[in-house]
Amino acid sequence: MASPSPPIHFSVPPDPGGGPLINNGSEPPVPIYIVTDASQLPNEFLHPSPDRQLVIGLDCEGVDLCRAGTLCIMQLAFPDAIYLVDAIEGGETLIKACKPALESVNITKVIHDCKRDSEALYFQFGIKLHNVVDTQIAYSLIEEQEGRTRAPDDYISFVGLLADPRYCGVSYLEKEEVRFLLRQDPNFWIYRPLSEQMVRAAADDVRFLLSIYEKMVEKLNQKSLWYLSVRGALYCRCFCISDNNYADWPSLPQIPASLIAESAALEEEILSVLDVPAGKMGCVIGRRGASILSIKESCNAEIFIGGAKGPPDKVFIIGRVKQVRKAEAMLRGKMLEIY
């Protein structure tokens, strides 16, 4: 049986509040394990059980991360350790060993904007990511719950979330450095052995997620928590095109017993995938995105385009049924226009 590689120590303050991201020697270090074999992962993760509910942080790094790209590292943050699951060294066997956990209802995966991560896991490894808490969705729900409105395309970035003093209050300057390196060399995450900078950057993308999760859950009411679970499931499906209308995916979360009394006030949320005829995507998007932005402003629904990563001929709409149907009608109207 393989044994874990020697851990690389960094500091994870109990209450991240603007301190340095790497260990300065004043805080107990949290080990970071580079995993190349499934035996190096915690048993409770590999074998999910209803008797041991887990909450972990999750992120993926890769080259052009999507269905056709290359997933290179999957980061898992536990309260007492961070595991960098090396898909390059461990290969398909290692990632597929994580399939039960990633699909399990007994393990909550905290992630920021799961759409492309889910797409990569589904098309490259046949994994249907399930039971996620997406901090990007949670942020929007809290803003809505507290009476604040946002522009249709105003999604909080991970860097912005970390900087928000309500949730973390940490400056993440190294993220920009890594983005610059990725622009210089898109294969940045493929190279082995992992450099100290790669290890640090990968770990920093997950190690505050559990703390942020706890603070967000405290703010969300029961209704918002239900919408968070449903919308997270729809985000996971978003770019994962299915010929059978997702029949083989886990069911969407049911209304919890605590909300049954007000279930009539809860509006069902759905994912709609709209086919765009060849040559009509320009009509849908409009000049500088004006058309699709106007539809988003008219409908309280989220609209996503595959873009350069694809799929190029689909529009994905997530939201409450009436708003999604309204968006569909408006988008079909745009397709009839001459661009």
C-alpha positions in Angstrom: 0.0 0.0 0.0 1.3 3.4 -1.0 2.0 5.9 1.8 1.4 9.6 1.7 4.1 11.8 0.3 5.8 14.0 2.9 3.4 16.9 3.7 4.3 20.5 2.7 3.3 22.8 5.5 1.5 26.0 5.2 -0.5 28.0 7.7 -4.2 28.1 7.8 -5.3 30.6 10.5 -8.4 29.6 12.5 -10.0 32.9 11.5 -8.4 34.1 8.2 -8.4 37.9 8.5 -6.0 39.4 6.1 -2.8 37.6 7.1 -0.3 36.1 4.7 -1.5 33.1 2.8 1.6 31.0 3.5 2.9 29.9 6.8 4.8 32.6 8.8 5.6 30.2 11.6 3.1 31.7 14.1 0.2 29.3 13.3 -0.1 25.5 13.4 0.6 24.3 9.9 -1.9 22.4 7.9 -0.3 19.5 5.9 -0.7 19.5 2.1 -0.5 16.0 0.6 0.3 15.4 -3.0 -1.7 12.3 -3.9 -0.8 10.0 -6.7 -2.5 6.8 -5.4 -6.0 6.4 -3.9 -4.6 4.8 -0.8 -3.2 8.2 0.2 -6.7 9.6 0.6 -8.8 9.4 3.8 -10.9 6.2 4.0 -14.0 8.1 5.0 -13.7 10.0 1.7 -13.2 7.0 -0.5 -16.0 5.1 1.2 -18.8 7.6 1.9 -21.3 6.6 4.7 -24.5 8.1 6.0 -22.9 7.5 9.5 -20.1 10.0 8.7 -21.3 13.1 7.0 -18.4 15.1 5.6 -18.0 18.7 4.3 -15.0 19.3 2.1 -13.6 22.1 -0.1 -13.2 21.2 -3.8 -11.6 22.7 -6.8 -10.0 21.6 -10.1 -7.1 22.9 -12.1 -6.2 22.0 -15.6 -5.4 23.0 -19.2 -8.5 24.6 -20.8 -10.7 23.0 -18.1 -13.9 21.7 -19.8 -15.1 18.6 -21.6 -12.2 18.6 -24.0 -9.4 20.0 -21.8 -7.1 18.3 -19.4 -7.9 18.0 -15.7 -4.5 18.1 -13.9 -5.2 18.5 -10.2 -8.2 18.1 -8.0 -7.9 19.9 -4.7 -9.7 18.6 -1.6 -9.8 20.6 1.6 -10.5 18.8 4.9 -10.5 20.6 8.3 -7.1 19.1 9.1 -5.4 18.6 5.8 -5.4 19.5 2.1 -5.0 16.8 -0.6 -3.8 17.7 -4.1 -5.0 14.7 -6.2 -2.6 14.6 -9.1 -4.5 13.5 -12.2 -1.3 13.6 -14.3 0.7 11.2 -12.1 -2.2 9.2 -10.8 -4.2 9.1 -14.0 -7.8 8.0 -14.6 -7.6 5.2 -12.0 -7.0 7.8 -9.2 -9.7 10.2 -10.3 -12.3 7.4 -10.7 -11.5 6.2 -7.2 -12.9 9.5 -6.1 -16.2 9.0 -8.0 -18.2 7.6 -5.1 -17.3 10.6 -2.9 -17.9 13.2 -5.6 -21.3 11.7 -6.4 -22.3 11.0 -2.7 -25.1 12.7 -0.9 -23.1 12.0 2.3 -20.3 14.3 1.4 -21.0 18.0 0.8 -18.6 19.6 -1.7 -18.0 23.3 -1.2 -16.8 24.9 -4.5 -16.8 28.3 -6.2 -18.6 28.2 -9.6 -18.7 24.4 -10.3 -19.9 24.5 -13.9 -16.7 23.8 -15.7 -15.3 21.6 -13.0 -18.4 19.4 -13.3 -18.2 19.4 -17.0 -14.5 18.2 -17.0 -15.3 15.5 -14.4 -18.3 14.3 -16.4 -16.9 14.1 -19.9 -13.3 13.0 -18.9 -14.1 10.6 -16.1 -17.9 9.8 -16.2 -18.4 11.5 -12.8 -21.7 13.2 -12.0 -20.7 15.8 -9.4 -23.5 16.0 -6.8 -24.4 17.6 -3.4 -22.4 20.8 -3.9 -22.6 24.1 -2.1 -21.5 26.6 -4.6 -20.2 29.7 -2.9 -20.9 31.9 -5.9 -24.6 30.9 -5.8 -24.6 31.3 -2.0 -23.2 34.8 -2.2 -26.0 35.9 -4.6 -28.7 34.3 -2.5 -27.4 36.1 0.6 -27.4 39.4 -1.3 -30.9 38.8 -2.5 -32.1 37.7 1.0 -30.7 40.9 2.5 -32.4 43.1 -0.1 -29.5 44.0 -2.3 -29.7 43.6 -6.1 -27.0 42.8 -8.6 -26.5 43.3 -12.3 -27.4 40.2 -14.4 -23.7 39.5 -15.1 -22.3 40.6 -11.7 -21.1 37.2 -10.3 -18.6 37.4 -7.4 -15.2 36.1 -8.4 -13.3 33.9 -6.0 -10.7 36.6 -5.5 -13.6 39.0 -4.7 -15.2 36.5 -2.3 -11.9 36.1 -0.4 -11.5 39.8 -0.2 -14.9 40.4 1.3 -14.4 40.9 5.1 -17.8 39.3 5.9 -16.4 35.9 4.7 -12.7 36.0 4.7 -10.9 39.3 4.3 -7.8 38.0 2.6 -6.0 39.5 -0.3 -5.1 37.0 -3.0 -2.5 38.7 -5.1 -0.8 35.4 -6.1 -3.9 34.4 -8.0 -3.1 37.2 -10.5 0.5 36.0 -10.8 -0.7 32.5 -11.6 -3.2 33.8 -14.2 -0.3 35.7 -15.8 1.7 32.5 -16.0 -1.2 30.7 -17.5 -1.5 33.3 -20.2 2.2 32.9 -20.9 2.0 29.1 -20.9 -1.4 27.4 -20.9 0.3 24.1 -19.9 1.3 25.5 -16.5 -0.6 22.8 -14.5 0.8 19.9 -16.5 4.4 20.1 -15.5 5.9 17.8 -12.9 7.2 17.7 -10.3 4.9 20.3 -8.9 6.7 23.5 -8.0 6.3 25.1 -4.6 4.3 27.9 -6.3 2.0 25.4 -8.0 1.4 23.6 -4.7 0.7 26.8 -2.8 -1.6 28.2 -5.5 -3.6 25.0 -5.7 -3.9 24.8 -1.9 -4.9 28.4 -1.6 -7.9 27.8 -3.9 -9.6 25.5 -1.4 -8.2 26.1 2.0 -10.6 28.9 3.0 -13.7 27.3 1.6 -14.8 25.5 4.7 -14.5 28.7 6.8 -16.5 30.6 4.1 -19.1 27.9 4.0 -19.7 28.1 7.8 -20.2 31.9 7.6 -22.5 31.7 4.6 -24.7 28.9 6.1 -25.2 31.0 9.2 -26.6 33.9 7.1 -28.9 31.8 4.8 -32.5 31.1 5.9 -34.1 27.7 5.2 -35.7 28.9 1.9 -32.4 30.2 0.6 -30.6 27.0 1.7 -33.1 24.9 -0.4 -32.6 27.1 -3.4 -28.8 26.8 -2.9 -29.0 23.0 -3.0 -31.3 23.0 -6.1 -29.3 25.6 -8.0 -26.1 23.9 -7.2 -27.4 20.7 -8.7 -28.5 22.6 -11.8 -25.1 24.3 -12.1 -23.4 20.8 -12.0 -25.6 19.7 -14.9 -25.3 23.0 -16.8 -22.6 22.2 -19.5 -23.0 18.4 -19.2 -25.3 17.8 -22.2 -27.4 14.7 -21.8 -29.5 12.9 -24.5 -31.8 11.5 -21.8 -32.6 14.8 -20.1 -30.3 13.9 -17.2 -32.4 10.8 -16.3 -29.2 9.1 -15.1 -28.2 12.0 -12.8 -29.1 12.1 -9.1 -32.5 13.6 -8.5 -32.8 17.2 -7.6 -33.2 18.0 -3.9 -36.7 17.6 -2.5 -38.4 20.4 -0.5 -37.3 19.8 3.2 -39.9 19.0 5.8 -39.3 22.3 7.5 -40.6 24.1 4.4 -43.5 21.9 3.5 -46.0 24.4 5.0 -44.8 27.1 2.7 -44.1 24.9 -0.4 -46.7 26.8 -2.4 -44.5 29.8 -2.2 -41.5 28.0 -3.4 -41.1 28.2 -7.1 -39.5 25.2 -8.9 -36.2 25.8 -10.6 -35.1 24.1 -13.8 -32.3 24.0 -16.4 -33.3 24.5 -20.0 -30.9 23.8 -22.9 -31.8 25.7 -26.0 -30.4 24.7 -29.4 -29.2 27.6 -31.5 -29.3 27.2 -35.3 -26.0 27.5 -37.2 -25.1 31.2 -37.7 -27.6 32.5 -35.2 -25.5 32.8 -32.0 -24.6 36.3 -33.0 -28.3 37.2 -33.0 -28.6 35.7 -29.5 -25.6 37.5 -28.1 -25.8 40.8 -30.0 -23.2 43.4 -30.4 -21.0 43.5 -27.3 -23.5 41.2 -25.6 -26.3 43.7 -25.7 -29.0 41.3 -26.8 -28.4 38.6 -24.2 -27.9 41.2 -21.5 -31.3 42.8 -22.2 -32.9 39.3 -22.0 -31.2 38.7 -18.6 -32.5 42.1 -17.4 -36.0 41.2 -18.5 -36.0 37.7 -17.0 -34.9 36.8 -13.5 -33.0 33.8 -14.9 -29.3 32.9 -15.4 -28.2 32.5 -19.0 -24.9 30.9 -20.0 -23.2 30.5 -23.3 -20.6 27.7 -23.9 -18.3 30.2 -25.6 -14.9 29.3 -26.8 -14.9 26.2 -24.6 -18.2 25.1 -26.1 -20.6 23.7 -26.7 -20.9 26.4 -29.4 -24.6 25.8 -30.4 -26.3 25.8 -27.0 -27.7 28.3 -24.5 -28.2 27.2 -20.9 -30.9 28.8 -18.8 -31.3 28.3 -15.1 -34.1 29.7 -13.0 -37.7 29.6 -11.9 -40.0 28.0 -14.5 -41.9 31.1 -15.6 -38.7 33.1 -16.0 -37.0 30.4 -17.9 -39.9 30.0 -20.3 -39.9 33.8 -20.8 -36.2 33.8 -21.5 -36.7 30.9 -24.0 -39.3 32.8 -25.9 -37.2 36.0 -26.1 -34.1 34.0 -27.2 -36.1 32.3 -29.9 -37.3 35.7 -31.1 -33.7 36.9 -31.3 -32.9 33.8 -33.5 -35.5 35.0 -36.0 -33.9 38.4 -36.4 -31.4 39.2 -39.2 -28.0 39.8 -37.7 
